[in-house]
Amino acid sequence: MLGKFFDHLLKKGLSDLVRGGHLVVITASGATLTFGDGSGALSQVRFADAMAQWGFMTDPELRLGELYTDARLLVEAGTIYDFLALVLGNVRAAPQTRPNLLVRTANRLRFATRRLRQRNTSRRAKSNVAHHYDLGDDLYRLFLDDDWQYSCAYFETPGQSLEQAQLAKKRHIAAKLLLQPGQRVLDIGCGWGGLALYLAQTAGAGSVLGITLSQEQLAGASRRAAEAALQDKLEFSLTDYRDVRDSFDRIVSVGMFEHVGLAYYDSYFQHCRRLLRPDGVMLLHTIGCTGVPSHANPWLDKYIFPGGYLPTLSELTPAIERSGLMVTDIEVLRLHYAETLLHWRQRFMRRRDEALRLYDERFCRLWEFYLAFCEAAFRYEDVVVFQVQLAVKTETVPLTRSYVEEREAVLRSRE
């Protein structure tokens, strides 16, 4: 009886949602449920047990990833990405469809407590970074490009390789920074040092200080600076952004702001303002959302990026305004990260056996879901990348955007 009841609830919920595509669900009781209009490739999943099916119905944002990771949701036709794309594509096509009461209640509670979940003090921020970025370079070597860029690439033309698009991303950012020869740059969240190296080698920076909270990234960035014989121009440090002193002509931050936390937006931008010299320019590259403010995805928060949050412009810009910095340009990169994640996912899956030797099957399934879910979110939800250019003075940045392409052309010739 309980199995039939669960099947009835699942059928009702997915029938309202999945109108297009071809989805088959084998329930825990053995029933076969078909959804969609039969178009496209078949996606078929199976629930291994009744409580897995119940978890999916009552809290899909958290439980779906857990069920796939624990092999309690089995994909029998297509891939986990195909399933996610089918479901999220239907959500986008029918935004008026309301989740059930249990799902709505869980989401309201998450929204109400989101600031508590993002209490990213210096100590907690370091722990959060270690959780993800200190998993070991052998893992990231499996799917990143040759320059170890772990952020959204910039695909200038269709068919670009990941390496070409990541180089284009660095070029695009450097152009917007309006670097003058010999200027001092702060790179907040420097990763493995690729952007800092580019700014020093190609863009003409006098010196670059790259800061990170990851021991693994610090070691990799410092090693690369030594190999390039650039220790006189590059310095990498295990430092929280709140502890940086000195002054800088330029500040750049790529893929780090997502870890700041809502409660710290004011202090973040106020500190950046203090660090910038009078003619300073800052370029903030961050994942964000184009919709209304919401809560962090609970599965990503628990398993992948603890303390992470994706801001909307309505949350971002008031803190910038209060800091005394001026927004001089905003560019919204749409689908660039979806393409980046496609490359990462395909590379990871080609070398999955190597990941299995490094970790275990559960870890591999967790990372499969992470890469697939994020790609689907960038394709079908309101997730984008914002590039926000900031300045201290209104006259520092040219009056038209033509300088971006002009500077990119110069940088391209130097590469």
N, C-alpha and C positions, 0 to 999 in steps of 0.2 A: 504493500500500500504506500509506504513512504517513497519507494522508488518511483511509482507512478505519479505521485504528487510532485516530486522533484522534476520529473520529465515534463509534467504539465507546465510548471513555472518556467522551465527553460524554453520550452516551445513558445510560450506566450511572449517572453521577453525578446527572444531572437527573431520571432516572426514580425514583431513591430519594428525591429531595428534593421535586419538584413533583408532589404528588398531587391538588391542587385547582386550579381555574382552567383557562385555555385558553392554552397557550404553544406557539408554533411557532418553531423555530429552523432557519434555513437555514445549513448548515455551509459552510465554505470550499471543500469539494469539490462543493458543489451539492446535497447530500442534504437532504431535508426531514424533520425530527424533530418529533414532536408529543408534548406532555406535559400532564398534568393530566386532569381528568374532563370537560373540555369546557364547564364552567360559566363564566358571566360573559363579558365582552368579550374578544375575541381580542387577544393581545399577540404580535407577531411581530418577531423580530430576525434579523439576518444578520451573519455573520462575513466580513470582507472578505478575510482571508488566513489561512493555516494557523497562523502564529505568533500571531495574535490569538486564535485559538481555544485554542491551547495555553496562552497567558498567562492566559486566563479560567479554565481548568481548574486551573492550578497555583497561582495567587495572586490570587483574585478580589477580595480586599479592596483591593489596590493596582491591579491591572490593569484592572478593569472601568471605573473612572472614566477611566483613561488611554485605553482603547480607544474609549470614547464621545467623549472630547474630540478624539481624533485621527481620528475618523470611520472607525475600523476595526471598530466595532460599530455597525451601522446599524439604526435602529428603523423598521420598515416598516408596522406596524399598532399603534395606540395611541401612547403617549408613553414616554419613559425613566422617568417616574414610575410609569406603569402596570406596566412591566416590573419595576422595583424593588419595588413594592408586592406584586406577585404572588409574587416569589421570597421576599421577607422574610416575607410572610404565611404561606407554606408552611414556612419555617424555624421560625416561632413555633408552628405547628400540629404540627410533628414535631421537637421539640428533641432527641430521642434520635438523630437522624440525624448520623453523624459525618462530618466532612470527610475528604478523602483524606490520605494520609501527607504529601505535599508541603505541603499547606495547613497541616496541624497543625504541621509542623516550622517553617515560616515564622512562624507565630503564637507558638510557644514561644520562638523567638529574639527576637521583638519584645518579648515580656513580659520576658525576661531582661535586655534592654538598654534598657528604657523609661526608667530614670532618667538614663541617658546622653543620651538623645534630648531630655530636658527640663532640660538644664543652662541654665536661664533666668537667667543673670547679667544685671546691669543693661544691659550693652551688647547682649547677645543679645536680651533682652526688647524693647529699642527696635527692633532690626532685625526681629524677628518681628511687632511691631505695624505697622511701616511696610509690610511685605509685604502686609498685608490692608487695613488701615484708611486707608492713604494712597494708595489707588488713584484717588482723585478724587471730589469731592462729586457730580459729574455722574452718576457711576454709581449712587450710593446714592439720589440724587434720583428715580431711575426706579421704585423699589419701596418705599421707606420711607414711613411716614405723615408727616403735616405737621409733627410734632414731632421727626422724625429719631430715633425710638426704634429702636435696632438690638439688641433683646433681646426675650425672650418677653413677649408681651402677656398680659392677664388677661381672659378672656372670661367675664363674669358671667352672660350670658344668651345663648341661641342666636340667631344672626343679627346679633350686634353687628358694627359696622364695625371695621376695624382701628384707626381713630382713637379710637373709643370704648373699645376694649379696651386700647389703650396708655395712655389717660388713666386707666382703671380700675387698671392696673398701678401707675402712679405713686401713685394714691390709696391703694392697698392697702399699698404699701411705706411711705408716709408715716405711715399709721395705726399700723403696727407699730413705727415709730421712736419713737413716744410723744414727739414734739417738744413742748417748752415754748417759749413766746414768748421770742425773743431768743437762743436757744441756737446754739452754733457747730457746724457740720456739716462733716465731711470726706467727699467723694464720690470713692472710689477707682475710677478708670476711668470718667470722667464722660461719655465720648462727646461728642456735640454739645451737651451742656449742658441737655437737656430736663428731666431730673429735678432738677438743681440749681435751675433756674428755677422749677419747681413748688414746691420746698421753700421758696424765698425769697418767692415771690409769694403762694402759697396756704396753705402749711402753717405759716408764722410763724417760720421760721428767722431768727435775727439775722444770721448770715453763713454762707456756704457756700464752702469751698475745693474746687474740682474739679480733679483731676489726671488727666493722660493722657500717653501716650507718642506720640500721633499728632499730627503737625504740622497735618494737615488738620482734625482734630477740634478742636484748640486754637483755630485761627483761626475756625472756625464758632461755637464756644461763646463766645469773646470777643466776636465781632460781635453775637451775640444778646443778650448781657448789656448791651452798649452801646445797642442798639436799644431795649431795655426800660428804659434809664436805671437799671440796678441795679448799676452798678460799685461802689457803696458797700457792697453786700451780697454781691456775687458776685466771686470771683476764680478764674481758671482758669490752670493752670500746667503746663508740660511737665516733669513730675517723676515719678520712679520712687517707688513707695510706700515703698521702703526709705529714701528720703532725706527723708521728711516729718518735721518736728519740730513743736513746739507741742503743745497738748492740745485735745481736742474733747469736746463733750457727746454727740455722735452720730457714728457712722461708717456709711456705706452703701456697698455695692459691688455693682453689677449687671453681670453678664456679663463680669467681669474675672478672677475667680478661676480660670477654665479655663486661663488663661495663666500661672499662677504656677509650676506644676511640682511634682511630688511631693516632691522634695528640699528644697523651700522652704516647705512647709506650716508647720513649726514656727516658722521665723523670721517668716513672714507674721503668724500669730496672736499671737506674742509681741510683735511691733512694734505691732499694733493694740491690744493690751492696754496697752502703754506710752502710747499716744496717747489712750486713753479716760480721762476724768475719773472720779472715784469713783462717780458716779451714771450712768455712761455706758451707752448701749445701742448695739448694732451690728446691722445687718440685712445678711446675706449672701445674695445671689440668684445662684445658679450652676447651670449644667447639671451633671447627675451621672447615675450609673447605679444602678439598684436591685439589680443582680445582684452577682456576685463581682468583685473587682478584675481588670482586664484590661489590655490595651495600647491606646494611641491608634490610631484608624483610620489606616493608613499613607497612604492617598490624601489624607485631610484634612490630615494632618501635613505632607505633602510639598508640596501645592499651595494649601491654603487657610489653615490655622492652624498654622504651624510652631511646635513646642514646646508645643502644646496637649494637655490631658489632662482627662478627665471623671472626677471622683472618685466613689467609693462612700462611703456614710456610715461604713463601717468604716475608711476611710482618712482621712476628714475629722475625725470626732469625737475620735480620740485626740490629734491635734495641738491641737484646741481645749482639751481637758482639761489638757494639759501647759502651756498658756499661762496658765492661771489664770482664763480666761473661763468663764462658765457658759452652757450651752445652756438657753434658757428656752422655746423653741418651734421646732418644725420643721414646715413645711408642704410637701407634695409636690404640685407642679402637674403633673398628668397630662394630656397631649394639648393643653394650652394652646399649647405651642410648635409642635406639628403644625399647629394652626389658624393660628398666626402665619405659619408658613412657607408654608402654602397661599396665604395672601394675598400674600406676597412673590413666590412663584413665578408666580402668575397675573398680578400687576402687571408683573413682569419680562418675561414672555412677551408681554404686550400691547404692550410698548415695546421689544421685542427689536431692531427696526430701528434705534432710537436707540443702543442698546448697540453694535450692529454698526458704526455710524458712529464711535463713540468708540474702539473697540478693533478686533477682527477676529472672524472666524467661530470660530476655535479658542477664543478667550476666551469667547464667548457659549455655546459648547457646554460649556465647563468650568463656567461659572456655572449653566447649566441643570442639570448633573449635581449640583453642590453643593446647590442648593436642593431638588431632587427627592430626593436621597439623604438629606439631613437630615430632610426631612418624613417620608419612609418610616421612617427610624430611630426618630423620636419616636412613630410610630403602631404599629410592629410589633416594635421591640426594647425593651431595658430602659432607654432614655434618657428622663430626666425633668428637671424643674427643682426644685431644693431652695431653699426660703427658710428660712434658719436665723437665728433671733433669738438674740443673745448679750447678756449683761449682766455687769457687774462684781459687783453685789450681788443677792442673791436677792429682796429686797423691792422692787426698782426697777420690776418689771413686775407689772401686776395679776394677781390669782389666777385669773381666768377670762378667756376669750377674748372676752367680750362687748364689751370696749373697742374691738376692731377695727371692728366694724360701727358702733358709736357714733361713733368718730372719722371713719370714712368718710362717715357722714351729714353731719357738720359740714363736712368738706372739700368734699363735693359741693355743699353750699349756698353755699360761698365761690366755687366755680368759675363 
